[in-house]
Amino acid sequence: MDLSVTISDSEWDIMEVLWEKNPQTSREIIEKVQQNNDWQPTTIKTLISRLVDKNIVSYEKRGKAHYYYPLLPREKCLRIKSNKFIKKF
């Protein structure tokens, strides 16, 4: 992961779902995220796409479904986030 890439708070919600269980389809991610947020499915799909574009999440196509999974463990992303916070201050 490029250390200059940041994960927004909204994207972090998606990552938490993927770290909990992976791989997952977008439908599974949407169902899980909507338990804690009132976001529309299109918003969640946009967030997933951003994470794919940032090379933080990838997917495997099986039939018509895309199965998403994180490319980095949660601990590494937390370290990066912490280091950025420390450098900021």
C-alpha positions as CSV (number, residue, x, y, z in Angstrom):
1,M,0.0,0.0,0.0
2,D,1.2,3.5,-0.9
3,L,1.8,5.2,2.5
4,S,0.5,8.5,1.0
5,V,-2.9,6.9,0.5
6,T,-5.5,7.6,3.2
7,I,-8.6,5.7,4.2
8,S,-11.5,8.0,5.0
9,D,-13.7,7.3,8.0
10,S,-16.4,6.0,5.7
11,E,-14.0,3.7,3.9
12,W,-12.8,2.6,7.3
13,D,-16.3,1.3,8.0
14,I,-16.1,-0.9,4.8
15,M,-12.7,-2.1,5.8
16,E,-13.9,-3.2,9.3
17,V,-16.6,-5.3,7.6
18,L,-14.0,-6.9,5.3
19,W,-11.5,-7.5,8.1
20,E,-14.2,-9.3,10.1
21,K,-14.9,-11.8,7.3
22,N,-13.6,-12.1,3.8
23,P,-14.1,-12.5,1.0
24,Q,-17.6,-11.0,0.8
25,T,-19.8,-9.9,-2.0
26,S,-21.0,-6.3,-2.3
27,R,-24.4,-7.4,-1.2
28,E,-23.0,-8.9,2.0
29,I,-21.0,-5.8,2.6
30,I,-24.0,-3.6,2.0
31,E,-26.1,-5.6,4.5
32,K,-23.5,-5.4,7.2
33,V,-22.7,-1.7,6.7
34,Q,-26.3,-0.7,6.7
35,Q,-26.7,-2.2,10.2
36,N,-24.8,0.8,11.6
37,N,-25.3,3.4,8.8
38,D,-28.3,4.6,6.8
39,W,-26.2,4.8,3.6
40,Q,-27.7,3.8,0.2
41,P,-26.3,0.8,-1.6
42,T,-24.8,3.0,-4.3
43,T,-22.8,5.0,-1.7
44,I,-21.4,1.8,-0.3
45,K,-20.5,0.5,-3.7
46,T,-18.7,3.8,-4.5
47,L,-16.7,3.4,-1.3
48,I,-15.8,-0.2,-2.2
49,S,-14.7,1.1,-5.7
50,R,-12.5,3.8,-4.1
51,L,-10.8,1.2,-1.9
52,V,-10.2,-1.0,-5.0
53,D,-8.8,2.0,-6.9
54,K,-6.5,2.7,-4.0
55,N,-5.2,-0.9,-4.0
56,I,-6.4,-1.4,-0.4
57,V,-9.1,-3.9,-1.4
58,S,-9.2,-6.4,-4.3
59,Y,-11.8,-8.8,-5.6
60,E,-12.2,-12.1,-7.3
61,K,-14.9,-12.6,-9.9
62,R,-16.9,-15.8,-9.5
63,G,-19.7,-16.0,-12.0
64,K,-21.6,-12.7,-11.8
65,A,-20.5,-11.9,-8.3
66,H,-17.4,-10.0,-7.2
67,Y,-15.9,-11.2,-3.9
68,Y,-14.0,-8.5,-2.1
69,Y,-11.1,-8.9,0.3
70,P,-8.6,-6.6,2.0
71,L,-5.1,-6.5,0.7
72,L,-3.6,-5.4,4.1
73,P,-4.2,-6.6,7.6
74,R,-6.0,-4.3,10.0
75,E,-2.9,-3.9,12.2
76,K,-0.8,-2.5,9.3
77,C,-3.5,0.1,8.4
78,L,-3.7,1.1,12.0
79,R,0.0,1.6,12.1
80,I,-0.1,3.8,9.0
81,K,-3.0,5.8,10.3
82,S,-1.2,6.3,13.7
83,N,2.1,7.3,12.0
84,K,0.3,9.9,9.8
85,F,-1.5,11.3,12.9
86,I,1.8,11.6,14.8
87,K,3.6,13.3,11.8
88,K,0.7,15.7,11.6
89,F,1.3,16.9,15.1
